[in-house]
Amino acid sequence: MFVIHSGITISMGVLFLITTSYILYKLIKKIIEKRRRKKFFKRNGGLLLNQQEEANPSLVDKTIIFTSRELEKATDNFNDNRILGRGGQGTVYKGMLVDGRIVAVKKSKVIDESQLEQFINEVVILSQVNHRNVVKLLGCCLETDVPLLVSEFIPNGTLYDCLHNETNEFRISLNMRLQIGTEVAGALAYLHSATSIPIYHRDIKTTNVLLDDKYRAKVSDFGTSRFVAIDQTHLTTLVKGTFGYLDPEYFQSSQFTEKSDVYSFGVVLVELLTGEKPISLTRFGEHRSLATHFLLAMEEGRVMSIFDSMVIKEGTRDELLVVANLAMRCLNLNGKNRPTMKEVAIELETIRTSHVPSVVQTSIRPLMCGDALTYGESSSTFLSFNDGISQ
């Protein structure tokens, strides 16, 4: 009996020791993981975000902080099968949150202090924006090795993909082009004049315009955007933007104004009219720039010859020249002579509502542009951490 009792006592002791060791192991692991997440949160700009919230109390509770576990579960541990697009700065994954919402999760490849500032800047700005034609930020995660952005999922890729994918059977009708142009202009007008503090986007281009399931435009990528004090008319900064869309006046002076966004939008409008890329590999000299190519065609009275064939087929000459003249005003080398985005939006809406879609435009098949889509990362990065001028 004594032997049996001793055996039971020893077994219970060993079991207790194992159980205690396991509990201690889990506790220590949990503490280490908590410290690790706290370290990442601090390194990834958590303190900077807190400072922004302290400086602007209206930001509090507007930014949802996701946990790493939530996003790992949503993306199946960032499975390669969930990748929507890759870029030089990061990868975008498709995910599904526990409440069933489909989201896009942007994971940066690398991180440094300059990118951190842009990342937090993007979080802060998008937290302030609530517009149907601006990509909605759902939140971010700062407790992973690199910060993550979580936004609404936009299924039809970028405007760039739709305009320039040569193998794509789907062609954007003139009516859709006018609608997309009007929506982007409206979003920029909202950012410039309807928010509590004016916001300059600073990198408007077709890769930063996403299209939803109904081909409505959604402006994205606010990494280089800036709030502007009400009494300010410009920002003096290091030149940032994208060749082909960059305002020449800003490039020379380093002073970014709301009219610099107007210039970039003018290039987007010309892109919609011509179907041409902002920088051509087939044209030479000054004609390489789409903006210059377009302005020269306007001066020489041959602008109709550079328009996309579908645009010519579906629009009248007078109608197209009205849009072309608006684009030319946006591209004026003197920023003061450019219209405001509010004026542009109003004029485009008038043109769009007066346009009568042809029979061809009513038979749009529900197809994703390019079928094998990237998510704004083929030529740019979705909600990217742009650093300087990109090509």
C-alpha positions in Angstrom: 0.0 0.0 0.0 2.9 2.3 0.9 4.5 1.7 -2.5 1.2 2.4 -4.3 0.6 5.5 -2.3 4.2 6.7 -3.0 3.8 6.0 -6.7 0.6 8.0 -6.8 2.3 10.8 -4.9 5.2 10.8 -7.3 2.9 10.7 -10.3 0.9 13.6 -9.0 4.0 15.5 -8.2 5.3 15.0 -11.8 1.9 15.9 -13.2 1.8 19.1 -11.1 5.4 19.9 -12.2 4.5 19.4 -15.8 1.3 21.4 -15.5 3.0 24.2 -13.6 5.9 24.3 -16.2 3.3 24.4 -19.1 1.4 27.3 -17.4 4.6 29.2 -16.8 5.8 28.5 -20.3 2.5 29.9 -21.7 2.6 32.8 -19.4 6.2 33.7 -20.3 5.4 33.2 -24.0 2.4 35.5 -23.6 4.5 38.2 -21.8 7.2 37.9 -24.5 4.6 38.2 -27.3 2.9 41.2 -25.6 6.3 42.9 -25.3 7.0 42.1 -28.9 3.7 43.6 -30.1 4.3 46.6 -27.9 7.8 47.0 -29.4 6.3 46.8 -33.0 3.5 49.2 -32.1 6.0 51.8 -30.9 8.4 51.1 -33.9 5.6 51.3 -36.4 4.4 54.7 -35.5 1.9 54.0 -32.7 3.4 56.9 -30.6 3.2 59.1 -33.6 -0.4 58.2 -34.1 -1.1 58.9 -30.5 0.6 62.3 -30.9 -1.6 63.1 -33.9 -4.7 62.2 -31.9 -3.6 64.4 -29.0 -3.0 67.3 -31.4 -6.3 66.7 -33.1 -8.9 65.3 -30.6 -11.4 64.7 -33.4 -9.2 61.8 -34.5 -9.9 59.8 -31.3 -11.8 56.6 -31.9 -11.9 57.2 -35.7 -9.0 54.9 -36.4 -9.7 51.2 -35.7 -6.6 49.3 -34.5 -6.8 45.7 -35.7 -4.8 42.9 -33.9 -2.3 40.8 -35.8 -4.5 37.7 -35.0 -7.5 39.2 -36.7 -5.6 40.0 -39.9 -3.8 36.6 -39.9 -7.2 34.9 -39.7 -8.7 37.2 -42.3 -5.9 36.5 -44.9 -5.3 32.8 -44.0 -1.9 33.7 -42.5 -1.2 36.0 -45.5 -1.5 33.1 -47.9 -0.1 33.6 -51.4 -3.4 32.6 -52.8 -4.9 35.8 -51.3 -2.5 38.2 -53.0 -4.3 40.9 -55.0 -1.2 42.7 -56.2 2.5 43.2 -55.6 4.6 46.3 -55.9 8.0 47.6 -55.1 6.9 48.7 -51.6 4.5 46.0 -50.6 1.8 43.4 -51.2 -2.0 43.7 -51.0 -4.0 40.7 -49.7 -7.7 40.0 -50.0 -9.2 39.1 -46.6 -12.5 38.5 -44.9 -13.1 39.8 -41.4 -15.1 37.8 -38.8 -18.2 39.9 -39.6 -18.0 38.8 -43.2 -16.7 42.1 -44.7 -14.3 41.6 -47.6 -11.2 43.8 -47.2 -7.8 44.7 -48.7 -4.8 44.4 -46.4 -1.7 46.3 -47.5 1.5 44.8 -46.0 4.7 46.9 -46.5 7.9 45.1 -47.5 10.3 47.4 -45.6 9.9 50.3 -43.2 12.0 53.3 -42.3 11.3 56.6 -40.6 10.3 58.5 -43.7 7.9 55.7 -44.7 6.5 55.7 -41.1 5.6 59.3 -41.3 3.8 58.8 -44.6 2.0 55.7 -43.3 0.7 57.5 -40.2 -0.1 60.5 -42.4 -2.2 58.3 -44.6 -4.0 56.8 -41.6 -4.8 60.2 -40.1 -6.0 61.7 -43.4 -8.2 58.8 -44.4 -9.7 58.7 -40.9 -11.0 62.2 -41.6 -12.4 61.5 -45.1 -15.9 60.2 -45.7 -16.8 60.4 -49.4 -18.3 57.8 -51.7 -15.5 58.3 -54.2 -12.6 58.0 -51.8 -11.4 54.5 -50.7 -12.6 54.0 -47.2 -10.0 53.2 -44.6 -11.2 50.6 -42.1 -8.2 50.6 -39.8 -4.6 49.6 -39.4 -2.4 47.2 -37.5 0.8 48.3 -35.8 1.8 45.3 -33.7 3.3 43.3 -36.6 6.9 43.4 -37.9 5.7 45.9 -40.6 2.5 48.1 -40.3 -0.6 47.1 -42.1 -3.4 49.1 -43.7 -7.0 47.7 -43.9 -9.4 49.2 -46.4 -12.5 48.4 -48.2 -12.1 45.9 -51.1 -12.5 47.5 -54.5 -13.0 44.6 -57.0 -12.4 46.1 -60.5 -8.8 47.2 -60.1 -7.3 50.5 -61.3 -8.4 52.9 -64.0 -4.9 52.5 -65.4 -5.5 48.7 -65.9 -8.9 49.3 -67.6 -7.5 52.0 -70.0 -4.2 50.4 -70.9 -4.7 46.6 -70.8 -4.4 45.8 -74.5 -5.6 42.2 -74.2 -8.8 43.3 -72.4 -12.0 42.8 -74.4 -13.8 45.3 -72.2 -13.6 48.9 -73.4 -14.6 51.8 -71.2 -17.4 53.8 -72.9 -17.4 57.5 -73.2 -20.3 57.7 -70.8 -18.3 55.7 -68.2 -15.2 57.9 -68.8 -17.2 61.0 -68.2 -18.7 59.5 -65.1 -15.3 58.4 -63.8 -13.8 61.8 -64.5 -16.7 63.6 -62.8 -16.4 61.3 -59.7 -12.7 61.9 -59.3 -13.1 65.6 -59.8 -15.9 65.6 -57.2 -13.7 63.7 -54.7 -10.8 66.2 -55.2 -13.2 69.1 -54.8 -14.4 67.6 -51.6 -10.8 67.2 -50.3 -9.9 70.8 -51.3 -12.9 72.6 -50.0 -15.4 70.5 -48.1 -13.3 69.0 -45.4 -12.7 70.8 -42.1 -9.1 71.3 -43.1 -8.2 71.3 -46.8 -6.4 68.2 -48.1 -4.1 68.2 -51.1 -3.7 64.7 -52.6 -0.4 65.3 -54.3 -0.3 62.1 -56.4 -3.4 62.0 -58.6 -3.0 59.4 -61.4 -4.9 56.6 -63.0 -3.2 53.9 -60.9 -4.6 55.7 -57.8 -8.1 55.6 -59.1 -9.8 52.2 -58.3 -13.1 51.0 -59.8 -15.8 49.3 -57.7 -18.3 46.6 -58.8 -20.4 49.3 -60.6 -17.3 51.0 -62.1 -17.6 54.0 -59.8 -14.3 55.7 -59.1 -12.5 55.5 -55.8 -9.5 57.8 -55.2 -6.8 56.0 -53.2 -3.2 56.4 -52.0 -3.0 59.3 -49.6 0.6 58.5 -48.4 2.0 61.8 -49.7 -1.2 63.9 -49.0 -1.1 66.8 -46.7 -3.5 68.8 -44.5 -3.3 72.6 -45.3 -4.1 75.3 -42.8 -7.0 77.5 -43.8 -4.8 80.6 -44.2 -2.2 78.8 -46.3 -2.2 78.8 -50.1 0.6 76.3 -50.7 3.0 73.8 -49.2 6.8 74.1 -49.6 8.1 70.6 -49.7 10.5 68.2 -51.3 9.0 67.5 -54.8 7.0 64.3 -54.7 4.7 62.9 -57.4 4.8 60.9 -60.6 6.4 61.8 -63.9 3.8 62.5 -66.5 1.4 63.9 -63.9 3.7 66.3 -62.1 2.8 70.0 -62.2 5.7 71.8 -63.9 5.1 74.9 -61.7 5.4 72.7 -58.6 8.5 71.0 -60.0 10.3 74.3 -60.5 9.2 76.1 -57.3 8.7 73.2 -54.8 5.5 75.0 -53.8 2.5 72.6 -54.0 -0.9 74.3 -54.3 -4.4 73.0 -54.9 -3.9 73.9 -58.5 -1.1 71.2 -58.6 -3.8 68.6 -58.1 -5.8 70.3 -60.8 -2.8 69.8 -63.3 -2.5 66.1 -62.4 -6.2 65.7 -62.9 -5.9 67.3 -66.3 -3.5 64.6 -67.3 -6.0 61.9 -66.1 -8.7 63.6 -68.1 -6.5 63.5 -71.2 -5.8 59.9 -70.5 -9.5 59.2 -70.4 -10.0 61.0 -73.8 -7.0 59.5 -75.6 -6.5 56.1 -74.0 -2.7 56.9 -74.1 -0.3 56.5 -71.2 1.1 59.6 -69.5 4.6 58.8 -70.7 4.9 57.1 -74.1 7.6 54.7 -75.1 6.6 55.0 -78.8 6.6 58.8 -79.2 9.8 60.8 -79.0 11.0 64.2 -77.8 8.5 66.5 -76.2 5.7 64.3 -77.5 6.7 61.6 -75.0 4.7 63.5 -72.4 1.0 63.0 -73.0 0.2 66.5 -71.6 2.6 68.1 -74.1 1.4 65.9 -76.9 -2.2 66.9 -76.2 -1.5 70.6 -75.9 0.4 70.7 -79.2 -2.4 68.8 -80.9 -4.9 71.4 -79.4 -2.7 74.3 -80.7 -2.4 72.7 -84.2 -6.2 72.0 -84.4 -5.8 68.2 -84.8 -6.8 67.1 -81.3 -9.6 64.8 -82.6 -6.9 62.7 -84.3 -5.4 61.6 -80.9 -8.6 60.7 -79.2 -9.5 57.1 -78.5 -11.6 55.5 -81.3 -14.4 54.6 -78.9 -14.5 58.2 -77.7 -14.8 59.5 -81.2 -17.5 56.9 -82.1 -19.7 57.7 -79.1 -19.3 61.5 -78.8 -20.0 64.5 -81.0 -17.1 66.8 -82.1 -18.5 69.7 -80.1 -19.0 67.6 -77.0 -15.4 66.2 -77.1 -13.9 69.7 -77.8 -15.7 71.0 -74.7 -14.0 68.3 -72.6 -10.7 68.9 -74.3 -10.8 72.6 -73.6 -11.5 71.9 -70.0 -8.5 69.6 -69.9 -6.4 72.3 -71.6 -7.4 74.8 -68.9 -6.4 72.3 -66.2 -3.0 71.9 -67.8 -2.2 75.6 -68.0 1.4 76.2 -67.1 0.3 79.1 -64.8 -1.5 77.6 -61.9 -3.5 80.7 -61.2 -5.1 80.4 -64.6 -6.3 76.8 -63.9 -9.9 76.3 -62.7 -10.6 75.0 -59.2 -11.5 71.3 -58.8 -15.0 72.5 -57.8 -15.4 74.3 -61.1 -14.0 71.3 -62.9 -16.5 68.9 -61.2 -19.4 71.2 -62.0 -18.5 71.5 -65.6 -17.9 67.8 -66.1 -21.2 67.0 -64.4 -22.9 69.3 -66.9 -21.2 67.6 -69.8 -21.9 64.2 -68.5 -25.6 64.8 -67.9 -26.0 66.3 -71.4 -24.3 63.3 -73.1 -26.7 60.8 -74.5 -25.2 57.3 -74.3 -25.3 55.3 -77.5 -26.8 51.8 -77.8 -23.3 50.3 -77.7 -22.8 51.6 -74.2 -25.8 49.8 -72.8 -24.4 46.3 -73.2 -21.6 46.3 -70.6 -20.7 42.9 -69.5 -19.8 42.5 -65.8 -16.1 41.8 -66.4 -13.1 42.6 -64.2 -10.8 44.9 -66.2 -7.9 42.7 -67.5 -9.5 39.6 -65.9 -6.2 38.7 -64.2 -6.2 41.9 -62.1 -3.7 43.4 -59.8 -4.9 45.7 -57.1 -3.3 49.0 -58.1 0.1 47.5 -57.7 1.2 46.7 -61.3 2.3 50.2 -62.0 2.0 51.7 -58.6 1.2 50.6 -55.1 -2.2 50.5 -53.5 -2.2 53.1 -50.6 1.5 53.0 -51.2 4.4 54.4 -49.2 5.6 56.6 -52.1 8.9 58.2 -51.4 9.9 60.9 -53.9 9.2 60.9 -57.6 8.1 57.6 -59.2 8.1 56.8 -62.9 
